[in-house]
Amino acid sequence: MDALDDDALQALLPRLRRFARSLAGDPASADDLVQATLERALQRWHSRRDAEALQPWLFSILYRQFVDEHRRARRWQRVLGLLGAQDAPTAPSPEQVHADRLQLAAFARLPAEQRALLLLVAVEGFSYREAADTLGVPIGTVMSRLSRARDRLRAAADEAPTPTRRLRGVP
């Protein structure tokens, strides 16, 4: 196949980091995820089919890496639960989130599949077909997941406290 294009890879790093950060939730985990993605891509560079499809290929690897790590973490939590170990809280409760970050918090509560699709389509500018190919799902699944994600975000925005709603019960 073609040789490694350092410039193209470098140009995609900020987008990969942004996508990883939104999936992982914190910068350190996101950087680990990007590093694991790049390692896997370099190991499998010779197996690439289409020289023009670097971006979807890397995003696909990153997403699959995230899913694999998420599954591994869930299995580990079950093992710890069987052993009676307590697991430390990893994220702040929604009550601690500031009012100006309610929409971001609602986004964070979406399932990973819905977050990934929203990011690929709305932020990264992927077409539905590119997103479907990247995540390995049918295009109909992309459309239905996007619709559900948008509905959930709208509902969260409607439930956000406003000054009139907070004072409703006050005389």
C-alpha positions in Angstrom: 0.0 0.0 0.0 1.1 3.6 0.3 3.7 5.0 2.7 2.8 6.5 6.0 1.8 10.1 5.5 3.0 12.0 8.6 1.4 15.3 7.6 -2.0 13.7 7.1 -1.7 11.9 10.4 -0.6 15.0 12.2 -3.5 17.0 10.7 -6.0 14.5 12.1 -4.6 14.4 15.6 -6.7 17.4 17.0 -9.9 15.9 15.6 -9.0 12.4 17.0 -8.3 14.0 20.4 -11.6 15.9 20.4 -13.5 12.8 19.5 -11.7 10.7 22.1 -12.2 13.4 24.8 -15.9 13.4 24.2 -16.1 9.6 24.4 -13.7 9.2 27.4 -14.7 12.2 29.3 -11.3 13.3 30.6 -8.1 14.4 28.9 -5.8 11.7 30.3 -8.1 8.8 29.2 -8.6 10.5 25.8 -4.9 10.8 25.2 -4.5 7.2 26.1 -7.2 6.3 23.7 -5.6 8.3 20.9 -2.3 6.7 21.6 -3.7 3.2 21.5 -5.5 4.1 18.3 -2.3 5.3 16.6 -0.4 2.3 17.8 -3.1 0.0 16.4 -3.2 2.0 13.1 0.6 1.8 12.7 0.6 -1.9 13.4 -2.1 -2.5 10.7 -0.9 0.2 8.3 -0.1 -2.4 5.6 -3.7 -3.8 5.7 -5.4 -0.5 4.8 -7.6 -0.9 1.7 -8.1 2.7 0.6 -5.4 5.3 0.7 -8.0 8.1 0.6 -9.9 6.8 3.6 -7.4 7.6 6.4 -9.8 9.7 8.4 -12.7 7.3 8.6 -10.3 4.4 9.2 -8.7 6.1 12.2 -12.0 7.3 13.6 -13.3 3.7 13.3 -10.2 2.3 15.1 -10.6 4.9 17.9 -14.3 4.1 18.4 -13.7 0.4 18.4 -10.8 0.8 20.8 -13.1 2.8 23.1 -15.9 0.2 23.0 -13.3 -2.6 23.7 -12.0 -0.7 26.7 -15.5 0.1 28.0 -16.4 -3.6 27.8 -13.2 -4.6 29.5 -13.9 -2.0 32.3 -17.4 -3.3 32.8 -16.2 -6.9 33.1 -13.6 -5.8 35.6 -16.3 -4.0 37.7 -18.3 -7.1 37.7 -15.3 -9.1 39.0 -14.7 -6.5 41.7 -18.4 -6.6 42.6 -18.1 -10.4 43.0 -15.1 -10.0 45.2 -16.9 -7.4 47.4 -14.7 -4.5 46.4 -16.2 -1.0 46.3 -15.6 1.1 43.3 -14.8 4.8 43.6 -17.1 7.3 41.9 -15.6 8.5 38.6 -17.8 11.4 37.6 -19.4 14.3 39.5 -23.1 14.0 40.1 -25.5 16.1 37.8 -26.3 18.3 40.8 -22.7 19.5 40.9 -22.8 20.6 37.2 -23.2 24.4 36.7 -26.4 25.7 35.1 -24.5 26.8 32.0 -23.3 23.2 31.5 -26.6 21.4 31.7 -26.6 20.7 27.9 -23.1 19.4 28.1 -24.1 17.2 31.0 -27.1 15.9 29.0 -24.7 15.1 26.2 -22.4 13.2 28.5 -25.4 11.1 29.7 -26.2 10.0 26.2 -25.1 6.4 25.3 -21.7 6.2 23.8 -23.2 5.2 20.4 -25.3 8.3 20.3 -22.5 10.6 21.4 -20.2 9.1 18.8 -22.7 9.7 16.1 -23.5 13.2 17.1 -19.8 14.1 17.2 -19.1 12.5 13.8 -22.0 14.1 12.1 -22.4 17.4 13.8 -18.9 18.3 14.8 -16.6 16.4 12.4 -18.9 16.9 9.4 -19.2 13.2 8.4 -22.1 12.3 6.1 -24.5 9.6 7.4 -22.9 7.1 5.1 -19.4 7.9 6.3 -20.5 7.7 9.9 -22.2 4.4 9.2 -19.1 3.0 7.6 -16.9 4.3 10.3 -18.9 2.7 13.1 -19.8 -0.4 11.2 -23.6 0.0 11.5 -26.3 0.3 8.8 -27.3 3.9 7.7 -30.8 3.4 9.2 -29.2 2.8 12.6 -27.3 6.0 12.2 -30.5 8.0 11.5 -32.5 6.4 14.4 -29.6 6.9 16.9 -29.2 10.5 15.9 -32.9 11.1 16.2 -33.0 9.6 19.6 -29.9 11.5 20.7 -31.4 14.8 19.5 -34.7 14.1 21.2 -33.0 13.4 24.5 -31.0 16.6 24.3 -34.1 18.6 23.5 -35.9 17.0 26.5 -33.0 17.8 28.8 -33.0 21.4 27.6 -36.8 21.6 28.3 -36.2 20.3 31.8 -33.4 22.8 32.6 -34.3 25.0 35.5 -35.2 28.5 34.6 -35.8 31.4 37.0 -39.6 31.0 36.6 -39.6 27.3 37.2 -37.4 27.7 40.3 -39.8 30.3 41.8 -43.0 28.5 40.9 -43.7 27.3 44.4 -42.6 30.5 46.1 -45.3 32.9 47.1 
